[in-house]
């Protein structure tokens, strides 16, 4: 980091809701957001938008004839971007945009492909509405922005790579404000089947997961993030978009300050794996903490997708970097699932909310971990298939 960067607003839409007060209330509620969904050939657990948010996205889709043909991932990104820009009071349009997605226009692409298989031809808007670049392009059109417009996919670390890009542009003196984040709508049969084929998806309980209880009366959590006693993978997909406004230097109204950034990529040993001790995370965290003593970090929001290797390798990396000074650890995937390209930005949102409310959102499976006395510095991690790790150090300016 050459200079600190301010996060002056953040907005999202997910199974947690779309209003910051409601989102925080949902985080403070110990229940998870998963529900069963019946697809054509199987039933799976997912974390979809709530009914109110579903209505908002449908209202947006019908508000403009051009928007009727857009993918769900684009609509969610537009919705969250509008709220973020409004909250930051950006009015001149002189800012860049970098919104990414792991899979892009998932549902629309699958719909067009099915149509092609049936008719051996496709619709006119198939290509322009399914290219990855249409997410940021449509946001730029909707907001009438005038800066650079970038889209990318770096799997599950996509949103945090967008943040890195925004920081780089600002520190290079090429622009003073950047809108960054990620959007993902992966709750389709084909996408979930792909995760099941890798044997990383959670099994579906026989009863409703929202009311299922253990014999002791405690709620059963189907995504067992950081449960090191689990015997199988428990990842579950969720959908959502999370967008934040970055501004040059420290501003008086900043929600948080980006104090450090880190990134690293591992040499592949397998298409989807990282090393047992997550060398990529060790390097990204060390880079983000270059000017910070590890004892100063109060909380780490981990990537921790609920898989056997994903959870354990990241934890081993934290042990290597922090030694006897391991901070309080948490993640939101036990509650809202893995939102792929949007997950890093949703983790940033959780970090900011904990900083603002000075309250730690614990994880159900880590017993007797130390609770932070204060929440001043939070490290946020994300990694994608192939070991593309990013670590972001946030601080409270007060």
C-alpha positions, 0 to 999 in steps of 0.5 A: 500500500502506497497510501491508505484508501477509504471505504466510504460505503458498502451495499449488498443484496443476499439471503441476509437482506439488503438493508444494513440494519437488517443484515446486521440483525441477521448476523446477530441471529444464530440461525442459518439462511439455508433452505431446501430446493427441489431441482428436476433430478435432485434436492439441494440446500441453497441460500437464496434471496429473501422474498423482499429482495426477490421483489426488489430484483423483479421490480428492477427487471421490469423498470426498463425494457432493456433490463428485462433481458439481463441476467440475475447476476447483472440485476443484483449488481445494478441494485447494490451499486445504486445503493452504494453510490447513493450512500457515498453521495457520488453524483458526478460520475467521475469514478471507475467500476470493477465488478467481477463474477466467478461464473457470470450470467449463469442462469441466462447462459444455461437458458440460451444453451438449452434453447440452442439445443432444441432449435439449433439456433439462438436468440439475438441477445445471447452473446451480449447478455452473457459475456462477463463484461456486461456486468460492469458495462450495464452498471456504468450505463445505469449510473452514467459513470465516465471512468474505466469499466472493468469486469473479470473472473478470478473464481472465488477471490474475484471481488477482492481482486476487484478491490485490488484493482481499485486500490491500484488505479487510485494509488497510481493517480489515474482516478480518485474513486472506484466502485468495486465488488462482485455479483453471483447468481449460481443457484442453478441445477447445472452449477450445483451438479458441478459442485456435487461432482467434485464431492464438496457439496453438503448432503441434504438432510431429510428434514427441513434444515431451518427447523432441524435440531439435534437431541440437545435442542441446538440447531443443526448447521448444514454448512460446518465451516471451521468444524475440524471434527467434520468427516465430510465436505459441507459447502453450500451455495448462496447468491448475492452481490456486494459493492463498495465505494473506494476513495483516495486517502482517509476521509472523515466519513470512511466506514473503514480504511484499507491499511494493507493488501496482499495477494499470491498465487500457488503453482497448481498441483491439482485443478482445484486444490491448494497446498496443505498449509495454504502457501498462497494464504501465508504469502498474501497475509504476510504481504497485507501485514507488512507494516503491522504486528500480528498482535494488532489484528483483532479478527480474521474473516476467513474464506473457509468454505466448509470443505475439509481441505479448504478450512484446514489449510487456511487455518494452518496458514494462519497458525504459521503467520500468527503463531501464538497471536492467533486473533478471533476467527470467523466466517459467514459461509456457515450462515449464507453459503458460498457466493463465489465471486461475491464472497470476498466483498460480503466478507468485507461487509461483515468485517465493517459491520463488526468494526462499526458495532464493536461486536464479534460475530462468532462461528458455531464450531470454534469453542473456547476461542478468545473473544476480541476486547476491541475490533480495530483491525480486521483481516479478510481472506479469499481464495479461488480455484487454483490458489488465487489468494487475496488478503485485505487489512481493514482498520477503524480510523477512530 
